[in-house]
Amino acid sequence: MNGRSPVIFLCFRRKALLLLNSFLFLSLISCGGAIAPRHTPVVLKPVPLESISKADEPSDGDLQKTAKVVLDIPPPVPVLPPIPFPFEEVEEFKAPPPPSWKIVVKKNERKLFLYQKGDLRQIYPIDLGENPEGPKIHQGDMKTPEGDYRIIGKKDRGKTKYYLAFLLNYPNETDRLRFERAVKEGRVSKEKGIGGLIEIHGFGKGMDWTQGCIALYNGHMEELFNQIPVGTPVKIEP
């Protein structure tokens, strides 16, 4: 190697470094001009209407489809305010009127007292069961019941062998409790029943002869039958 070789090498190296520095400088300049600073705001400008093409506008078919979908949706149900309760049209509750008629039987006097609206209208003589003392407890004891009852049926001629008759609602709850107590205490056999078909009927004889019913003379029974309705209360006292 001659003496010029190191000099040539050094010159080549300097040129290479200069070219490299120039390239790096130009790169930094180009990048700095392309990248906007972070603090620079980006402003969006509205697109003028003239720039929108006809192809971007919805067609008549699309508009009809949209309108049909809107029409198919049911309208909302309006929420109406509650209707005020018509207090002025509501009838005030009224208790049923007291019964017009009432029958009171006094066993010890052998009399039937007929009341209308609280006023005594008539007194009739009566016959009782063959064993009238005390309340009726079971079937066959020949006693006339004692307590509060009501007429639950009327038997006209041909429907009773006693001319005319009122059917009473014996046994009531008190009668059933009395019968159960008597059976429990051994005063009444379990084979005996509590009885039933207690009536106020005709064929009165002026003596105690029934199996527990109340009998009147036929003329008196007919007077009662023509006046007294079903549901009339009957109170039978000792």
C-alpha positions as CSV (number, residue, x, y, z in Angstrom):
1,M,0.0,0.0,0.0
2,N,1.4,3.4,-1.0
3,G,1.3,6.6,1.2
4,R,-1.8,8.0,-0.5
5,S,-4.2,5.3,0.6
6,P,-4.8,6.6,4.2
7,V,-5.5,10.1,2.9
8,I,-8.0,8.8,0.3
9,F,-9.7,6.7,2.9
10,L,-10.1,9.7,5.3
11,C,-11.5,11.9,2.5
12,F,-14.1,9.2,1.6
13,R,-15.1,8.9,5.2
14,R,-15.7,12.6,5.6
15,K,-17.9,12.7,2.5
16,A,-19.9,9.8,3.8
17,L,-20.5,11.5,7.2
18,L,-21.5,14.7,5.5
19,L,-24.0,12.9,3.3
20,L,-25.4,11.0,6.3
21,N,-25.8,14.2,8.3
22,S,-27.5,15.9,5.4
23,F,-30.0,13.0,5.1
24,L,-30.9,13.1,8.8
25,F,-31.4,16.9,8.7
26,L,-33.7,16.7,5.7
27,S,-35.7,13.9,7.4
28,L,-36.3,15.9,10.6
29,I,-37.4,18.9,8.5
30,S,-39.9,16.8,6.5
31,C,-41.4,15.1,9.7
32,G,-41.7,18.4,11.5
33,G,-43.7,19.8,8.6
34,A,-46.1,16.8,8.3
35,I,-47.0,16.3,12.0
36,A,-49.2,18.9,13.5
37,P,-48.5,20.1,17.0
38,R,-50.6,18.5,19.6
39,H,-52.1,21.9,20.8
40,T,-53.3,22.8,17.3
41,P,-57.2,22.4,17.2
42,V,-58.8,20.4,14.4
43,V,-61.7,22.3,12.8
44,L,-64.4,20.4,10.9
45,K,-66.0,22.5,8.2
46,P,-69.6,21.7,7.2
47,V,-70.0,20.1,3.8
48,P,-71.9,22.4,1.5
49,L,-75.3,21.0,0.2
50,E,-74.1,21.5,-3.3
51,S,-71.5,18.8,-2.8
52,I,-74.1,16.1,-1.9
53,S,-74.9,14.0,-4.9
54,K,-78.4,12.9,-5.9
55,A,-77.3,9.3,-5.2
56,D,-77.1,10.0,-1.5
57,E,-80.7,11.1,-1.2
58,P,-83.3,8.5,-0.1
59,S,-85.5,7.2,-2.8
60,D,-89.3,7.3,-2.9
61,G,-89.5,3.6,-2.1
62,D,-87.4,4.0,1.0
63,L,-89.6,6.8,2.2
64,Q,-92.7,4.7,1.7
65,K,-91.2,1.8,3.6
66,T,-90.3,4.1,6.5
67,A,-93.8,5.6,6.5
68,K,-95.4,2.1,6.5
69,V,-93.3,1.1,9.5
70,V,-94.4,4.2,11.4
71,L,-98.0,3.6,10.6
72,D,-97.8,0.0,11.8
73,I,-96.7,1.0,15.3
74,P,-99.9,1.2,17.5
75,P,-100.4,4.6,19.1
76,P,-99.9,4.8,22.9
77,V,-102.9,4.2,25.0
78,P,-103.7,7.5,26.8
79,V,-103.8,7.3,30.6
80,L,-107.1,8.8,31.7
81,P,-107.6,10.2,35.2
82,P,-109.6,8.0,37.5
83,I,-113.4,8.6,37.4
84,P,-114.6,10.1,40.7
85,F,-116.9,7.8,42.6
86,P,-120.4,9.1,42.3
87,F,-121.1,9.4,46.0
88,E,-124.3,11.3,45.3
89,E,-125.7,8.4,43.3
90,V,-125.0,5.7,45.9
91,E,-128.0,4.8,48.0
92,E,-127.4,4.8,51.7
93,F,-127.6,1.3,53.2
94,K,-130.8,0.8,55.0
95,A,-131.5,-1.9,57.5
96,P,-134.6,-4.0,56.6
97,P,-137.8,-2.8,58.2
98,P,-139.0,-4.8,61.2
99,P,-141.4,-7.6,60.4
100,S,-145.0,-6.5,60.2
101,W,-146.3,-9.7,61.9
102,K,-145.1,-11.6,65.0
103,I,-146.5,-14.6,66.8
104,V,-145.9,-15.1,70.5
105,V,-147.0,-18.4,72.1
106,K,-147.3,-18.6,75.9
107,K,-147.5,-22.3,76.8
108,N,-148.5,-21.8,80.4
109,E,-151.5,-19.7,79.3
110,R,-152.4,-21.9,76.3
111,K,-152.7,-18.8,74.1
112,L,-151.3,-17.5,70.9
113,F,-150.8,-13.7,70.6
114,L,-150.8,-12.1,67.2
115,Y,-148.9,-8.8,66.8
116,Q,-148.8,-6.4,63.8
117,K,-146.2,-3.7,63.9
118,G,-145.9,-4.1,67.6
119,D,-149.6,-3.8,68.3
120,L,-151.6,-6.8,69.7
121,R,-154.2,-7.7,67.1
122,Q,-155.7,-11.1,68.3
123,I,-155.5,-13.8,70.9
124,Y,-156.3,-17.4,70.1
125,P,-156.6,-20.4,72.4
126,I,-154.2,-23.3,71.5
127,D,-153.5,-27.0,72.2
128,L,-150.0,-28.3,73.0
129,G,-148.2,-31.6,73.1
130,E,-149.4,-34.3,75.5
131,N,-146.4,-33.6,77.8
132,P,-146.1,-29.8,77.5
133,E,-143.9,-28.9,80.4
134,G,-140.3,-27.9,79.5
135,P,-138.6,-27.6,76.1
136,K,-138.6,-30.3,73.5
137,I,-135.4,-32.4,73.6
138,H,-135.9,-35.4,71.4
139,Q,-138.3,-37.1,69.1
140,G,-141.3,-38.7,70.8
141,D,-141.1,-36.8,74.1
142,M,-144.5,-35.1,73.3
143,K,-143.2,-31.7,74.3
144,T,-143.8,-28.4,72.4
145,P,-140.5,-26.6,71.7
146,E,-139.4,-23.4,73.4
147,G,-137.4,-20.6,71.8
148,D,-137.2,-18.3,68.8
149,Y,-138.4,-19.7,65.5
150,R,-139.9,-18.6,62.2
151,I,-142.4,-19.9,59.7
152,I,-140.5,-21.5,56.8
153,G,-143.5,-23.0,54.9
154,K,-147.3,-22.9,54.5
155,K,-149.3,-26.0,53.9
156,D,-152.7,-25.5,52.3
157,R,-155.6,-27.9,52.2
158,G,-154.6,-31.2,50.8
159,K,-150.9,-30.8,51.9
160,T,-151.5,-31.5,55.6
161,K,-153.9,-33.7,57.5
162,Y,-154.5,-30.9,60.0
163,Y,-156.6,-28.6,57.7
164,L,-154.0,-25.9,57.3
165,A,-150.5,-25.6,58.8
166,F,-147.4,-23.4,59.3
167,L,-144.1,-25.3,59.3
168,L,-141.5,-24.0,61.9
169,N,-137.7,-24.2,61.6
170,Y,-137.3,-26.7,64.5
171,P,-134.7,-27.8,65.4
172,N,-132.6,-24.6,65.5
173,E,-129.1,-24.3,66.8
174,T,-130.1,-24.0,70.4
175,D,-132.2,-27.2,70.1
176,R,-129.3,-29.1,68.6
177,L,-127.0,-28.1,71.4
178,R,-129.6,-29.1,74.0
179,F,-130.0,-32.5,72.3
180,E,-126.2,-33.1,72.2
181,R,-125.8,-32.2,75.8
182,A,-128.6,-34.6,76.8
183,V,-127.0,-37.4,74.9
184,K,-123.6,-36.7,76.4
185,E,-125.0,-36.7,79.9
186,G,-126.8,-40.0,79.3
187,R,-130.3,-38.4,79.6
188,V,-131.2,-39.3,76.1
189,S,-130.3,-42.5,74.2
190,K,-128.1,-42.2,71.2
191,E,-130.7,-44.1,69.2
192,K,-133.3,-41.3,69.6
193,G,-133.4,-38.5,67.1
194,I,-133.9,-34.8,67.8
195,G,-137.3,-34.8,65.9
196,G,-138.8,-32.3,63.5
197,L,-141.9,-31.3,61.5
198,I,-143.1,-29.0,64.3
199,E,-146.1,-27.0,63.1
200,I,-148.9,-24.6,64.0
201,H,-151.9,-26.3,62.5
202,G,-155.7,-26.7,62.7
203,F,-157.9,-29.4,64.3
204,G,-157.8,-27.8,67.7
205,K,-159.7,-29.8,70.4
206,G,-159.4,-27.7,73.5
207,M,-157.0,-30.1,75.1
208,D,-153.3,-31.0,74.9
209,W,-153.1,-33.9,72.4
210,T,-150.3,-33.2,69.8
211,Q,-146.8,-34.7,69.6
212,G,-145.3,-31.3,70.1
213,C,-147.2,-29.1,67.6
214,I,-149.5,-26.1,68.4
215,A,-153.1,-26.7,67.3
216,L,-155.8,-24.0,66.8
217,Y,-159.5,-24.4,65.9
218,N,-159.9,-24.5,62.1
219,G,-161.6,-21.1,62.0
220,H,-158.8,-19.4,63.9
221,M,-156.2,-21.2,61.8
222,E,-157.8,-20.0,58.6
223,E,-157.7,-16.4,59.9
224,L,-153.9,-16.7,60.5
225,F,-153.2,-18.6,57.3
226,N,-154.8,-15.8,55.2
227,Q,-152.7,-13.1,56.9
228,I,-149.4,-14.4,58.0
229,P,-146.5,-14.7,55.4
230,V,-143.6,-17.1,55.3
231,G,-140.7,-15.7,57.4
232,T,-142.9,-14.4,60.2
233,P,-141.1,-14.8,63.6
234,V,-142.6,-17.1,66.2
235,K,-141.5,-16.9,69.8
236,I,-142.6,-19.8,72.0
237,E,-142.3,-19.1,75.7
238,P,-142.7,-21.6,78.7
